Amino acid sequence: MKNLSLTLFRDSELLPLLLASAVLICGIELIFRFLPERKKKTETAKTSSLAFVHPSVTVPSYTKKDIHAIVLITALYALVSLWQCGSNTFPTTTWQPQKDTADQSFILELTDSTAFDQINVLYEEGDNNSNQTTWQLGVEGMKIEGSNDLSNWQSISTLNNNGIYEYQIIEGEYDYRYIRITSVNPNQTLTEIAFKKSGEDVLLPVKVYEDDCADTEYPALLVIDEQDKAAIHPSYYDQGYFDEVYHPRNAKEISDGQYMYATVHPLLGTNIMALFIHLFGFTPRVWRLPGILFGIMIVPLFYGIVHRLFGRTDLSIFGTILCAADFMHLTTSRIGTLEPFSVFFILVMFYWMIRFYQSSFYDTQLTHELRLLLWCGIFMGIAISTKWTACYSAVGLAVLLFTNLIRRTIEYRKAKKFLQENNGSAVQIAEAQHITSVYQSYLLAILGWCFVFFIILPLIIYWACYIPDKVWRDGWSISNVLEQNSYMYHYHTNLKATHPYQSTWYQWILDIRPIWYYSGVKAEGISHSISCFSNPLLTWAGLPSILYVLYECVRKKDSTAWFILIGYLTALGPWVLLVKRCVFAYHFYPTSFFTMLAIVYASEKLLALNHEKTRKLLIVFTIAYVFLFVMFLPATAGFGTTQGYIKLLEWFPTWYFG
């Protein structure tokens, strides 16, 4: 089927994916056909007798159509996101030299055929707890030699570190019965080595011939004991790529209870990844699975945000499709990094702030308002404990919080003036008296509790996230956490590295420079490529939409437009004004969701014109948006394709996919 799919669509996974999608859609439709209609909750809309008072916004409850749309879009996105996300087998047992032994060697013997044309080498981290002063890592300089008589040895290769969890492939025509491997550093490691039979896609049988340390904790047997897990022609599916050299490694250290090599981000997201590794083992699928699941959860969460802001099922469906069919959302969820966790928690904290932003403590119980702020503060603390980029969006929370409080202060002053003029009805006077009587106590209570919710509580969450992890040799302490975070700050601010696929903020909003994560060509000529960038229609429609949002903020002081603009500016602004180091397209990820909201906002205004052509135009836009998502899967999800098709997708000179 994959060959047929490749022939028909230039995508080896599209045909089976379409068939699976059809089955999934039929199943969901069948279930919802027999589900009863949800009883719509009749919630009385909050109103005010005073023209200058903004009452709490009442949002319609979910109908059966809402639930149906959420389940269908989320399920289809989940199917694509989980499809071919990674192998469930991966070598993990790792050899390392004995402590303080620099040039330890051992000899392997090929027991059947001795002709091989490829050597696959993989290394991981060793046992960091075995040496309190350093870390066990890498094959840099390790020597591989071949012989047929155990006397005359010829050099085959001197290894380099390449990348942890990434196969190092040595190609050539060799014919040796004995293979000698020699370490040059006592801190080196080697996880698995495999020899492909010449001209065939099979691995040669191999055994340990000589090992002076066979009775120790790390015998040479560890480098050949998982031959059934070694990939012959590895792709992204079988190994790590891009930043997976960092985050899965830290997560495995936590899972194994090892001292950590280096951490330049807060550790909550890494601990989530470590939990999955602890429960299900260390494989590419497992270290990517938590990010995929959080990416899946973002889809219904985003539906809830759009529904909260606009209160319409059609716009909520439209916005959620923008989310589910965005290239960056899919690609970033399928790689083992921290972004899916941080963005999920950023969106959750904004969800709770929306609810507070849309409410008024003049017509709502104070305890309800404080609960909203409490949840917002908790998730702000969790978001910052995942990645510091949440600090940027936390500024947006503060702006929206004080926007609401300033609005209530203005209403309080107008209510006082109204009472002084004494020219209203009895109902209006009673409402104005209520406002003036509760304003000061409610405002002070909210400000006091906000100090706890948004400062004390996040600090406790942040510090607590380091407790389970062996970051320091002398254990956890508040001072150690402060010292570690000082190191992290100076690391990021002083980083001078450059990268061929780095980009700048104005390239993100125009989709000019994707970041290329991975490219590989299998033996049968199938190409695999992964690049991270936005759906072009998202950025090309998003820029005029955000400009329109800005216009509506200035012209009409529209509260929804203000919310979207603040979220957008606080997510993107620091990358424009503050961050001067090397940055990449994926740093646009948090901003992309407010870009989607801007498109929904502009679409709502277009639909208000009641032109049939406008509705048809949005339908065409949505179809084209989803079509591009499917069309670019070989460049965003790594699905097998031809080299010609990959080049066909490079629409601009700055787009490179391998």
C-alpha positions in Angstrom: 0.0 0.0 0.0 2.9 2.4 0.8 4.3 1.9 -2.7 1.0 2.6 -4.2 0.6 5.6 -2.1 4.0 6.8 -3.1 3.1 6.3 -6.8 -0.2 8.1 -6.5 0.5 10.9 -4.1 4.3 11.1 -3.8 3.6 10.4 -0.1 4.2 6.8 1.2 1.8 7.4 4.2 -1.0 9.4 2.7 -3.1 6.5 1.3 -3.1 4.4 4.5 -3.7 7.6 6.4 -6.7 8.6 4.3 -8.2 5.1 4.7 -7.7 5.2 8.5 -9.2 8.7 8.5 -12.2 7.5 6.6 -12.8 4.7 9.1 -12.3 7.1 12.0 -14.8 9.6 10.5 -17.4 6.8 9.9 -17.0 5.6 13.5 -17.4 9.1 15.0 -20.4 9.9 12.8 -22.1 6.6 13.7 -21.6 7.3 17.4 -22.9 10.9 17.2 -25.9 9.8 15.1 -27.3 7.9 18.0 -26.3 10.3 20.8 -29.1 12.5 22.1 -29.1 16.2 21.7 -27.5 18.1 24.6 -30.0 20.1 26.6 -28.9 23.6 26.1 -28.3 25.3 29.4 -30.3 28.5 29.6 -28.0 30.9 31.4 -29.4 34.4 31.9 -27.2 37.0 30.3 -25.7 39.5 32.7 -27.1 43.0 32.0 -26.6 46.4 33.5 -29.1 49.3 33.9 -26.2 51.7 33.7 -24.9 52.5 30.2 -21.3 53.0 31.4 -21.0 49.5 33.0 -19.7 46.5 31.1 -21.4 43.4 32.6 -19.9 40.0 32.6 -19.9 38.2 29.2 -22.2 35.2 29.0 -20.9 32.5 26.7 -23.4 29.9 25.2 -22.9 26.4 26.5 -21.6 23.6 24.2 -24.2 22.0 22.0 -24.0 18.5 20.4 -22.6 20.2 17.3 -19.8 21.7 19.4 -18.9 18.3 21.0 -19.1 16.6 17.6 -16.8 19.1 16.0 -14.3 18.9 18.9 -14.1 15.1 18.8 -13.9 14.9 15.0 -11.2 17.5 14.6 -9.2 16.3 17.6 -9.4 12.7 16.5 -8.3 13.4 12.9 -5.4 15.6 14.2 -4.4 12.9 16.7 -4.3 10.3 13.9 -1.9 12.3 11.8 0.2 13.3 14.8 0.6 9.8 16.1 1.1 8.3 12.6 4.7 7.0 12.1 5.9 9.2 15.0 8.7 6.9 16.0 10.0 3.4 16.6 9.1 1.5 19.7 12.5 -0.3 19.8 15.8 1.3 20.5 19.1 0.0 21.9 19.8 1.2 25.4 22.4 -1.0 27.1 25.7 0.9 27.0 29.3 -0.1 27.3 31.9 2.3 28.9 35.5 1.8 29.9 36.5 1.1 33.4 37.2 4.1 35.5 40.5 5.9 34.7 41.2 3.5 31.9 41.9 5.5 28.7 42.8 3.0 26.0 40.6 0.0 26.9 39.8 -2.3 23.9 37.9 -5.4 23.1 37.6 -7.6 20.0 34.4 -8.8 18.2 34.2 -11.7 15.9 31.9 -12.1 12.9 30.8 -15.7 13.1 29.2 -16.2 9.7 30.0 -14.2 6.6 32.8 -11.6 7.0 32.0 -9.3 4.1 30.1 -6.1 5.1 29.5 -2.8 3.5 28.1 -0.7 6.3 28.7 -0.3 10.1 26.0 1.3 12.2 27.2 2.9 15.4 25.0 4.4 18.1 26.0 5.9 21.5 24.1 7.1 24.5 25.0 8.4 27.9 26.6 6.0 30.2 26.4 5.7 34.0 27.1 9.2 35.2 26.9 8.0 38.8 30.0 5.9 38.3 32.3 9.0 38.3 31.4 11.9 40.6 33.6 14.3 38.7 32.6 13.9 35.1 30.0 12.4 32.7 30.1 9.2 30.5 29.4 10.3 27.0 30.5 10.0 23.4 32.7 8.1 20.9 34.9 11.0 19.8 38.3 9.5 18.6 37.2 5.9 19.3 39.0 3.6 16.8 37.5 0.7 14.8 40.0 -1.7 13.2 39.7 -4.9 11.3 41.8 -8.1 11.0 41.6 -11.7 9.7 44.6 -13.1 11.7 44.5 -11.0 15.0 48.0 -9.8 14.1 47.7 -7.4 11.3 45.1 -4.7 12.0 43.8 -2.2 9.4 42.0 1.0 10.4 38.4 1.1 9.4 37.3 4.3 11.0 37.9 6.8 13.8 34.6 7.9 15.2 33.3 11.4 15.9 30.5 12.3 18.3 28.0 13.1 15.5 25.0 13.3 17.8 23.7 11.3 20.8 20.8 8.9 19.9 21.8 9.4 16.2 23.3 6.6 14.1 26.7 7.1 12.7 26.9 5.2 9.4 30.3 4.0 8.0 30.1 2.8 4.5 32.6 0.9 2.4 33.5 -2.6 1.3 35.2 -4.6 4.1 36.0 -8.2 4.7 37.3 -8.9 8.2 36.5 -11.6 10.7 37.7 -9.7 13.7 36.8 -6.1 14.7 38.8 -4.3 17.4 37.3 -1.3 19.2 39.6 0.9 21.3 38.5 3.8 23.5 40.8 6.8 23.8 39.0 8.4 26.8 37.8 6.8 30.1 34.5 8.8 29.7 33.5 7.3 26.4 30.5 5.2 25.7 29.2 2.9 23.0 25.6 1.5 23.0 25.4 -0.6 19.9 27.5 -1.5 16.8 26.1 -3.5 13.9 27.5 -4.8 10.6 25.3 -5.0 7.5 26.0 -7.9 5.1 27.4 -6.8 1.8 24.6 -6.4 -0.7 21.9 -7.4 1.6 19.7 -5.7 4.2 20.6 -8.1 7.0 23.0 -7.8 9.9 25.8 -10.2 10.3 25.9 -12.4 13.4 28.6 -11.2 15.8 30.0 -12.3 19.2 32.6 -11.1 21.7 36.0 -12.7 21.0 38.1 -11.0 23.6 37.2 -8.8 26.5 39.5 -8.4 29.5 36.6 -6.7 31.4 34.0 -9.4 30.7 33.2 -9.9 34.4 32.7 -6.2 35.1 29.6 -4.1 35.2 30.1 -2.9 31.7 31.3 -5.8 29.5 31.8 -5.6 25.7 28.7 -7.8 25.3 26.6 -4.6 25.8 27.5 -3.3 22.4 26.0 -6.3 20.5 23.3 -7.5 22.8 20.4 -5.6 21.1 21.1 -6.4 17.4 17.3 -6.9 16.9 16.8 -3.3 17.9 19.4 -1.8 15.6 18.1 -0.1 12.5 19.8 -0.9 9.2 18.7 2.2 7.3 17.7 4.6 10.1 15.5 7.6 9.5 13.9 10.1 11.9 11.6 7.2 12.9 14.5 5.2 14.4 16.7 7.8 16.1 16.9 11.3 17.5 17.2 14.5 15.5 17.8 18.2 16.0 17.2 19.2 19.7 16.4 15.6 20.7 20.1 15.4 21.6 19.2 17.5 24.6 15.7 17.0 26.1 15.3 13.2 25.9 18.8 12.9 27.3 17.9 15.0 30.3 14.6 13.1 30.7 16.5 9.8 30.6 18.9 11.0 33.3 15.9 11.9 35.5 14.2 8.5 34.8 17.4 6.6 35.6 18.2 8.7 38.7 21.4 9.9 37.3 23.3 13.2 37.8 22.3 15.5 34.9 24.8 16.6 32.4 23.5 20.1 31.6 20.1 21.8 31.7 19.5 25.2 30.2 15.7 25.2 30.7 13.4 24.7 33.7 12.7 21.0 34.3 8.9 20.5 34.5 8.5 19.6 30.9 11.6 17.3 31.1 10.1 15.6 34.1 6.9 14.9 32.1 9.0 13.3 29.4 10.9 11.4 32.1 7.7 10.0 33.5 6.8 8.5 30.2 10.3 7.0 29.8 10.1 5.5 33.3 6.8 3.9 32.5 7.2 2.8 28.9 11.0 2.6 28.2 13.4 4.7 26.2 12.5 4.7 22.5 11.9 7.5 19.9 8.1 6.9 20.1 8.1 7.2 23.9 10.2 10.3 24.2 8.0 12.0 21.6 4.7 10.7 22.9 4.1 13.2 25.8 4.7 16.2 23.4 2.3 14.6 20.9 -0.4 14.1 23.5 0.0 17.7 24.7 -0.2 18.8 21.1 -3.5 16.8 20.7 -4.9 18.4 23.9 -4.1 21.9 22.5 -6.8 21.3 19.8 -9.9 21.1 22.1 -8.3 23.7 24.4 -8.1 26.1 21.5 -11.7 25.4 20.6 -12.6 26.4 24.1 -10.6 29.6 23.8 -12.2 30.6 20.5 -15.7 29.7 21.8 -15.0 31.9 24.9 -14.0 34.8 22.8 -16.6 34.6 20.0 -19.4 32.4 21.4 -20.1 30.9 18.0 -19.9 27.3 16.9 -18.9 28.1 13.2 -16.1 30.4 14.2 -14.9 27.9 16.9 -14.8 25.2 14.2 -12.9 27.5 11.8 -10.4 28.5 14.4 -9.7 24.9 15.5 -9.1 23.8 12.0 -6.5 26.6 11.7 -4.9 25.1 14.8 -5.1 21.4 13.8 -3.9 22.0 10.2 -1.0 24.3 11.0 2.4 22.9 9.9 4.3 24.2 13.0 1.8 22.7 15.5 2.2 19.3 14.0 6.0 19.4 13.5 6.7 20.8 17.0 4.4 18.3 18.7 6.2 15.3 17.0 9.7 16.2 18.2 10.9 15.5 21.7 11.3 19.1 22.9 9.6 21.4 25.5 7.5 23.6 23.2 4.3 21.5 23.2 4.2 21.6 27.1 5.0 25.3 27.4 2.5 26.3 24.7 -0.2 24.1 26.2 0.2 25.7 29.6 0.5 29.2 28.1 -2.9 28.7 26.4 -4.4 27.3 29.6 -3.3 30.3 31.6 -4.8 32.6 28.9 -8.0 30.6 29.0 -8.5 31.4 32.7 -7.5 35.0 32.2 -10.1 35.2 29.4 -12.7 34.2 31.9 -11.6 36.8 34.4 -11.2 39.4 31.6 -14.8 38.9 30.5 -16.2 39.0 34.0 -17.1 41.8 36.3 -16.9 41.6 40.1 -19.9 43.9 40.3 -22.3 41.1 39.1 -20.2 38.0 40.1 -19.2 36.6 43.4 -15.7 37.6 44.5 -14.9 34.0 45.4 -15.6 33.0 41.8 -13.3 35.8 40.5 -10.5 34.7 42.8 -10.9 31.0 41.7 -10.4 32.2 38.1 -7.2 34.0 39.1 -6.0 31.1 41.2 -6.2 28.7 38.3 -4.5 31.3 36.0 -1.7 31.8 38.5 -1.2 28.0 38.9 -0.9 27.4 35.2 1.3 30.5 34.8 3.7 28.9 37.4 3.6 25.6 35.5 4.2 27.3 32.2 7.2 29.2 33.4 8.5 26.0 35.1 8.4 24.4 31.6 10.1 27.1 29.6 11.0 30.7 30.2 9.2 31.9 27.0 6.1 31.7 29.2 7.4 34.8 31.1 6.8 36.9 28.0 3.1 35.8 27.9 2.9 36.3 31.6 3.3 40.0 30.9 0.2 39.7 28.8 -1.7 38.3 31.7 -0.7 41.3 33.8 -1.9 43.7 31.1 -5.2 42.0 30.8 -5.6 41.7 34.6 -5.1 45.5 35.0 -7.2 46.2 32.0 -10.2 44.7 33.7 -9.4 46.4 37.0 -9.0 49.8 35.3 -12.3 49.2 33.6 -14.0 48.6 36.9 -12.2 51.6 38.4 -13.6 53.9 35.7 -17.1 52.4 36.2 -16.7 53.1 40.0 -15.9 56.7 39.4 -18.8 57.1 36.9 -21.1 55.5 39.5 -20.0 58.0 42.1 -20.7 60.8 39.7 -24.0 59.3 38.8 -25.1 59.2 42.5 -24.0 62.8 43.0 -26.1 63.9 40.1 -29.1 61.8 41.5 -31.1 61.8 38.2 -31.5 58.1 37.6 -34.2 55.4 38.3 -34.4 53.5 41.5 -32.8 50.4 39.8 -30.0 52.5 38.4 -29.3 54.1 41.8 -29.3 50.8 43.5 -26.8 49.4 41.1 -24.6 52.5 41.4 -24.7 52.2 45.2 -23.7 48.5 44.9 -20.7 49.4 42.8 -19.5 52.2 45.1 -20.0 50.0 48.2 -18.0 47.0 47.0 -15.4 48.5 44.7 -12.6 49.3 47.3 -12.8 46.0 49.3 -13.1 43.9 46.1 -10.2 45.7 44.5 -7.9 45.3 47.5 -8.8 41.7 47.9 -8.0 40.9 44.3 -4.7 42.8 44.4 -3.7 41.1 47.6 -4.5 37.6 46.4 -2.9 38.3 43.0 0.4 38.8 44.9 0.0 35.2 46.2 -1.4 33.7 43.0 1.1 35.3 40.5 4.2 35.7 42.6 4.4 33.4 45.6 2.6 30.4 44.1 4.6 30.3 40.8 7.8 30.6 42.8 6.9 27.6 44.9 5.9 25.6 41.8 9.1 26.6 40.0 11.4 25.7 42.9 9.5 22.4 43.6 10.0 21.2 40.1 13.7 20.8 40.7 13.3 18.6 43.8 13.1 15.1 42.1 16.2 15.7 39.9 19.9 15.3 40.5 21.0 18.6 39.1 23.6 19.2 41.8 26.1 16.8 43.5 25.2 18.3 46.9 21.4 18.1 46.5 18.5 20.5 46.1 18.4 23.8 47.8 16.9 27.2 47.1 20.3 28.7 46.7 21.3 25.9 44.2 18.1 26.6 42.2 19.0 30.3 42.1 22.5 29.6 41.0 21.3 27.2 38.3 18.9 29.8 37.0 21.7 32.4 37.0 23.7 30.0 34.9 20.8 29.5 32.5 20.2 33.2 32.1 23.9 33.9 31.3 23.9 30.9 28.9 21.0 32.2 26.9 22.0 35.9 26.9 25.7 35.2 26.1 25.1 32.5 23.5 27.1 33.5 20.3 26.3 30.4 18.2 25.1 30.7 14.7 23.1 28.3 12.5 22.5 28.0 8.8 18.7 27.9 9.4 18.4 30.7 12.0 15.9 33.3 11.2 14.4 36.6 12.6 11.0 37.7 13.7 10.0 39.4 10.5 10.8 36.2 8.6 8.5 34.2 10.9 5.4 36.5 10.3 6.0 36.1 6.5 7.0 32.4 6.5 10.3 33.3 4.8 12.8 31.0 6.5 11.8 27.5 7.8 14.2 25.6 10.1 15.3 22.3 8.6 15.3 19.6 11.3 16.1 16.4 9.4 16.7 14.8 6.0 17.6 11.3 5.0 17.4 9.0 2.0 16.8 5.3 2.5 18.4 2.6 0.4 15.3 2.3 -1.8 15.5 6.0 -2.7 12.7 7.2 -0.4 13.4 10.6 1.1 12.4 11.7 4.6 12.5 15.4 5.5 11.3 17.4 8.5 11.1 21.2 8.5 9.4 23.6 10.9 7.4 26.5 9.7 3.8 27.8 9.6 1.1 27.0 7.1 1.7 29.7 4.5 -2.0 30.7 4.6 -1.7 31.3 8.3 1.0 33.8 8.1 -0.1 35.4 4.8 -3.7 35.9 6.2 -2.5 36.5 9.7 -0.5 39.7 9.1 -3.3 41.7 7.6 -5.6 40.2 10.2 -3.4 41.4 13.1 -3.2 44.8 11.5 -7.0 44.9 11.4 -7.2 43.8 15.0 -4.9 46.8 15.9 -7.1 49.1 13.9 -10.2 47.9 15.8 -8.4 48.4 19.1 -7.7 52.0 18.2 -10.9 52.8 16.4 -13.5 51.0 18.6 -11.6 50.0 21.7 -12.9 46.5 21.1 -12.2 44.3 24.1 -11.8 41.0 22.1 -9.4 42.8 19.7 -7.4 44.1 22.7 -7.1 40.6 24.2 -5.8 39.2 20.9 -3.4 42.1 20.4 -1.9 41.8 23.8 -1.4 38.1 23.5 0.2 38.5 20.1 2.5 41.4 21.1 3.7 39.8 24.4 4.5 36.5 22.7 6.3 38.1 19.7 7.6 41.4 21.2 10.5 40.1 23.2 12.0 38.4 20.1 11.8 41.8 18.4 13.1 44.0 21.2 15.1 41.9 23.7 16.5 38.7 22.3 19.6 39.2 20.2 21.0 35.7 20.0 20.5 33.1 17.3 16.7 32.2 17.1 14.6 30.0 14.9 11.2 29.7 13.2 9.8 27.6 16.1 10.1 30.5 18.4 7.0 31.9 16.6 5.0 28.9 17.9 3.3 30.7 20.8 2.6 33.8 18.6 1.0 31.6 16.0 -2.1 30.9 18.1 -2.9 34.6 18.5 -2.4 34.9 14.8 -5.1 32.3 14.4 -7.4 34.3 16.7 -6.7 37.4 14.7 -7.8 35.6 11.5 -11.0 34.4 13.3 -11.7 37.9 14.5 -11.3 39.4 11.0 -13.5 36.5 9.6 -16.2 37.4 12.1 -16.3 41.0 10.9 -16.4 39.8 7.3 -19.3 37.4 8.1 -21.2 40.3 9.7 -21.5 41.8 6.2 -23.9 39.0 5.3 -22.4 38.6 1.9 -22.8 35.0 0.5 -19.5 35.5 -1.3 -17.8 36.1 1.9 -18.9 32.9 3.4 -17.9 31.0 0.3 -14.5 32.7 0.4 -13.9 31.5 3.9 -14.9 28.0 3.0 -12.5 28.0 0.1 -9.8 29.4 2.4 -10.4 26.6 4.9 -10.2 23.9 2.2 -7.0 25.4 0.7 -5.5 25.6 4.3 -6.2 21.9 4.9 -5.1 20.9 1.4 -1.7 22.6 2.0 -1.4 20.8 5.3 -1.8 17.4 3.6 0.3 18.4 0.6 3.3 19.4 2.8 3.2 16.3 5.2 6.4 14.9 3.5 8.2 18.1 4.5 6.7 18.5 8.0 6.1 15.0 9.3 8.9 13.1 7.6 6.6 10.9 5.6 8.4 9.1 2.8 8.5 10.8 -0.6 10.6 11.3 -3.7 13.5 13.8 -3.9 11.7 15.4 -6.8 8.5 16.0 -4.7 10.6 17.5 -1.9 12.1 20.0 -4.3 8.7 20.8 -5.7 7.6 22.0 -2.2 10.5 24.5 -2.1 8.4 27.4 -3.3 11.0 30.1 -2.5 14.8 30.2 -2.5 14.8 30.5 1.3 12.8 27.3 1.7 15.1 24.2 1.8 13.8 20.7 2.7 16.8 18.6 1.8 
